[in-house]
Amino acid sequence: MKLIRKVMMLGVVCLSIALVGCQNKTEALTSSVTIKDKASFKPMNETIDYKEDYVYEYLGLKFSLSQNIKEAMNNKSLVMLDSQSALNEELRYAFLSFNKVSRKQQDAVVQNMNEYMKWEKNLERSGTIGMYKKGMSKKEITELTQCTYHKKIGISHDGQYSYYISYQNDTFKRELEQCHIEIIDRLEENDNGFVLKEKKDLENTEVFND
């Protein structure tokens, strides 16, 4: 039987973000996960694939990754995921995250979205590339990204959003600085508010497919 790929949203889910000094903070967020039409699935199969260039026109971002990040993604020791603010509110943030994966996590199979969210939460965050509403504090960005340090890399052409790379240590900071990141004209988000689609998906892919 042919496997049907569905784009499913985690939706408006309040996730407790466990951070040093911020244990009681929560944030409604949305993430895209592609899931095969079957009862169970491997989260590793649903992470964002490595490719030479990524273009997120709703984020106003175009980037390519460093050689070391590329190699880590190809050998499955690092995965790329995405996250944005809840769909039922004004867009406050959206980012791509890089996360270390253990052998056990590589082999994990989950039965439902709750198990998937637990799997994702237990990954070790290395860094992020993201866009945040103008005026958002670094404390808020720390809570969202689960990263300790942040470096501003620009602002959107309309002046409404700031772009940051975030990281846990100087080693990954250097990797992010070796990525080629370009801020481009940002498309206005569509009616459903989902901004994590890449350019290749804009014309022929709906977020909520049957």
NUVEX-118759 format. One record per residue (C-alpha): residue number from 1; residue in three letters; x, y, z. Coordinates in nm, 2 decimals, always signed. Example, Ala and Ser with C-alpha at 12.3 -4.5 7.8 and 13.67 -1.06 7.14 Angstrom:
% NUVEX-118759
  pos  code      c1      c2      c3
    1   ALA   +1.23   -0.45   +0.78
    2   SER   +1.37   -0.11   +0.71
//
This chain:
% NUVEX-118759
  pos  code      c1      c2      c3
    1   MET   +0.00   +0.00   +0.00
    2   LYS   +0.14   +0.33   -0.10
    3   LEU   +0.26   +0.55   +0.19
    4   ILE   +0.10   +0.89   +0.19
    5   ARG   +0.30   +1.18   +0.32
    6   LYS   +0.10   +1.42   +0.53
    7   VAL   +0.21   +1.76   +0.67
    8   MET   +0.08   +1.77   +1.02
    9   MET   +0.11   +2.06   +1.26
   10   LEU   +0.18   +2.03   +1.63
   11   GLY   -0.07   +2.31   +1.65
   12   VAL   -0.11   +2.55   +1.94
   13   VAL   +0.06   +2.35   +2.21
   14   CYS   +0.19   +2.50   +2.53
   15   LEU   +0.53   +2.33   +2.58
   16   SER   +0.72   +2.37   +2.90
   17   ILE   +1.07   +2.49   +2.80
   18   ALA   +1.31   +2.36   +3.06
   19   LEU   +1.59   +2.62   +3.09
   20   VAL   +1.83   +2.72   +3.35
   21   GLY   +1.66   +2.99   +3.56
   22   CYS   +1.34   +2.96   +3.35
   23   GLN   +1.18   +2.64   +3.46
   24   ASN   +0.83   +2.78   +3.49
   25   LYS   +0.82   +2.96   +3.15
   26   THR   +0.59   +2.83   +2.88
   27   GLU   +0.54   +2.93   +2.52
   28   ALA   +0.28   +2.84   +2.26
   29   LEU   +0.46   +2.72   +1.95
   30   THR   +0.40   +2.55   +1.63
   31   SER   +0.63   +2.30   +1.44
   32   SER   +0.60   +2.12   +1.11
   33   VAL   +0.65   +1.75   +1.10
   34   THR   +0.61   +1.53   +0.79
   35   ILE   +0.47   +1.19   +0.90
   36   LYS   +0.41   +0.88   +0.70
   37   ASP   +0.05   +0.74   +0.71
   38   LYS   +0.12   +0.47   +0.96
   39   ALA   +0.06   +0.40   +1.33
   40   SER   +0.43   +0.45   +1.43
   41   PHE   +0.72   +0.64   +1.28
   42   LYS   +1.09   +0.72   +1.34
   43   PRO   +1.13   +1.09   +1.42
   44   MET   +1.47   +1.08   +1.25
   45   ASN   +1.30   +1.02   +0.92
   46   GLU   +1.09   +1.33   +0.96
   47   THR   +1.37   +1.59   +1.03
   48   ILE   +1.47   +1.85   +0.77
   49   ASP   +1.70   +1.70   +0.51
   50   TYR   +2.04   +1.85   +0.43
   51   LYS   +2.07   +2.03   +0.10
   52   GLU   +2.29   +2.30   -0.05
   53   ASP   +2.06   +2.59   +0.00
   54   TYR   +1.75   +2.67   +0.20
   55   VAL   +1.51   +2.95   +0.10
   56   TYR   +1.24   +3.05   +0.34
   57   GLU   +1.06   +3.34   +0.17
   58   TYR   +0.80   +3.39   +0.45
   59   LEU   +1.10   +3.43   +0.69
   60   GLY   +1.30   +3.64   +0.46
   61   LEU   +1.59   +3.40   +0.49
   62   LYS   +1.82   +3.22   +0.25
   63   PHE   +2.11   +3.02   +0.38
   64   SER   +2.36   +2.75   +0.32
   65   LEU   +2.53   +2.55   +0.60
   66   SER   +2.89   +2.50   +0.70
   67   GLN   +3.08   +2.19   +0.60
   68   ASN   +3.09   +2.05   +0.95
   69   ILE   +2.71   +2.10   +1.00
   70   LYS   +2.66   +1.94   +0.66
   71   GLU   +2.87   +1.63   +0.76
   72   ALA   +2.70   +1.60   +1.10
   73   MET   +2.35   +1.61   +0.94
   74   ASN   +2.46   +1.35   +0.68
   75   ASN   +2.59   +1.11   +0.95
   76   LYS   +2.27   +1.17   +1.16
   77   SER   +2.45   +1.31   +1.46
   78   LEU   +2.28   +1.64   +1.42
   79   VAL   +1.93   +1.72   +1.31
   80   MET   +1.76   +2.03   +1.18
   81   LEU   +1.41   +2.11   +1.31
   82   ASP   +1.18   +2.42   +1.29
   83   SER   +0.95   +2.62   +1.52
   84   GLN   +0.73   +2.92   +1.50
   85   SER   +0.48   +3.11   +1.73
   86   ALA   +0.12   +2.98   +1.74
   87   LEU   -0.08   +3.02   +1.43
   88   ASN   -0.37   +3.20   +1.60
   89   GLU   -0.16   +3.50   +1.70
   90   GLU   +0.06   +3.76   +1.53
   91   LEU   +0.39   +3.61   +1.42
   92   ARG   +0.64   +3.67   +1.69
   93   TYR   +0.92   +3.44   +1.59
   94   ALA   +1.03   +3.15   +1.37
   95   PHE   +1.36   +2.96   +1.37
   96   LEU   +1.55   +2.66   +1.25
   97   SER   +1.73   +2.46   +1.52
   98   PHE   +2.03   +2.23   +1.52
   99   ASN   +2.01   +1.95   +1.77
  100   LYS   +2.26   +1.67   +1.87
  101   VAL   +2.11   +1.32   +1.85
  102   SER   +2.23   +1.01   +2.05
  103   ARG   +2.23   +0.67   +1.90
  104   LYS   +1.93   +0.57   +2.11
  105   GLN   +1.74   +0.88   +1.98
  106   GLN   +1.84   +0.79   +1.62
  107   ASP   +1.68   +0.45   +1.65
  108   ALA   +1.37   +0.57   +1.84
  109   VAL   +1.02   +0.49   +1.72
  110   VAL   +0.72   +0.68   +1.85
  111   GLN   +0.35   +0.60   +1.84
  112   ASN   +0.19   +0.95   +1.84
  113   MET   +0.26   +1.32   +1.84
  114   ASN   +0.29   +1.34   +2.22
  115   GLU   +0.58   +1.09   +2.21
  116   TYR   +0.73   +1.28   +1.92
  117   MET   +0.72   +1.60   +2.12
  118   LYS   +0.89   +1.43   +2.41
  119   TRP   +1.16   +1.30   +2.17
  120   GLU   +1.22   +1.64   +2.03
  121   LYS   +1.23   +1.81   +2.38
  122   ASN   +1.50   +1.56   +2.49
  123   LEU   +1.74   +1.65   +2.21
  124   GLU   +2.05   +1.86   +2.30
  125   ARG   +2.02   +2.20   +2.13
  126   SER   +2.33   +2.33   +1.97
  127   GLY   +2.21   +2.65   +1.80
  128   THR   +1.95   +2.82   +1.59
  129   ILE   +1.90   +3.06   +1.30
  130   GLY   +1.59   +3.27   +1.35
  131   MET   +1.36   +3.57   +1.31
  132   TYR   +1.21   +3.75   +1.61
  133   LYS   +0.96   +4.04   +1.65
  134   LYS   +1.12   +4.38   +1.69
  135   GLY   +1.16   +4.46   +2.06
  136   MET   +1.18   +4.10   +2.18
  137   SER   +1.43   +4.07   +2.46
  138   LYS   +1.73   +3.84   +2.46
  139   LYS   +1.58   +3.68   +2.77
  140   GLU   +1.28   +3.58   +2.56
  141   ILE   +1.49   +3.46   +2.28
  142   THR   +1.69   +3.25   +2.52
  143   GLU   +1.37   +3.09   +2.65
  144   LEU   +1.25   +3.01   +2.30
  145   THR   +1.57   +2.88   +2.15
  146   GLN   +1.71   +2.71   +2.45
  147   CYS   +2.04   +2.87   +2.37
  148   THR   +2.25   +3.09   +2.60
  149   TYR   +2.42   +3.32   +2.36
  150   HIS   +2.28   +3.53   +2.07
  151   LYS   +2.43   +3.74   +1.79
  152   LYS   +2.22   +3.98   +1.58
  153   ILE   +2.28   +3.94   +1.21
  154   GLY   +2.03   +4.19   +1.06
  155   ILE   +1.68   +4.32   +1.04
  156   SER   +1.40   +4.25   +0.80
  157   HIS   +1.35   +4.49   +0.51
  158   ASP   +1.03   +4.62   +0.67
  159   GLY   +1.20   +4.68   +1.00
  160   GLN   +0.96   +4.46   +1.19
  161   TYR   +1.18   +4.16   +1.27
  162   SER   +1.54   +4.10   +1.39
  163   TYR   +1.75   +3.81   +1.29
  164   TYR   +1.98   +3.62   +1.52
  165   ILE   +2.20   +3.32   +1.54
  166   SER   +2.19   +3.16   +1.88
  167   TYR   +2.43   +2.90   +2.02
  168   GLN   +2.55   +2.73   +2.33
  169   ASN   +2.93   +2.76   +2.29
  170   ASP   +3.20   +2.93   +2.08
  171   THR   +3.25   +2.61   +1.88
  172   PHE   +2.90   +2.61   +1.73
  173   LYS   +2.90   +2.99   +1.70
  174   ARG   +3.19   +2.95   +1.46
  175   GLU   +3.00   +2.69   +1.26
  176   LEU   +2.70   +2.93   +1.23
  177   GLU   +2.93   +3.21   +1.13
  178   GLN   +3.06   +2.99   +0.85
  179   CYS   +2.71   +2.95   +0.72
  180   HIS   +2.62   +3.18   +0.44
  181   ILE   +2.31   +3.36   +0.56
  182   GLU   +2.13   +3.62   +0.35
  183   ILE   +1.83   +3.83   +0.45
  184   ILE   +1.59   +3.86   +0.16
  185   ASP   +1.25   +4.03   +0.09
  186   ARG   +1.00   +3.86   +0.32
  187   LEU   +0.66   +3.75   +0.18
  188   GLU   +0.36   +3.82   +0.39
  189   GLU   +0.24   +3.51   +0.57
  190   ASN   -0.07   +3.34   +0.41
  191   ASP   -0.41   +3.30   +0.58
  192   ASN   -0.31   +3.01   +0.80
  193   GLY   -0.01   +3.19   +0.93
  194   PHE   +0.24   +2.91   +0.86
  195   VAL   +0.58   +3.06   +0.76
  196   LEU   +0.80   +2.75   +0.76
  197   LYS   +0.75   +2.64   +0.40
  198   GLU   +1.05   +2.67   +0.17
  199   LYS   +1.04   +2.84   -0.17
  200   LYS   +0.99   +2.51   -0.36
  201   ASP   +0.67   +2.44   -0.16
  202   LEU   +0.50   +2.78   -0.19
  203   GLU   +0.30   +2.72   -0.51
  204   ASN   +0.20   +2.35   -0.49
  205   THR   +0.19   +2.25   -0.12
  206   GLU   -0.08   +2.32   +0.13
  207   VAL   -0.01   +2.31   +0.50
  208   PHE   -0.32   +2.12   +0.59
  209   ASN   -0.36   +1.84   +0.33
  210   ASP   -0.62   +1.57   +0.36
//
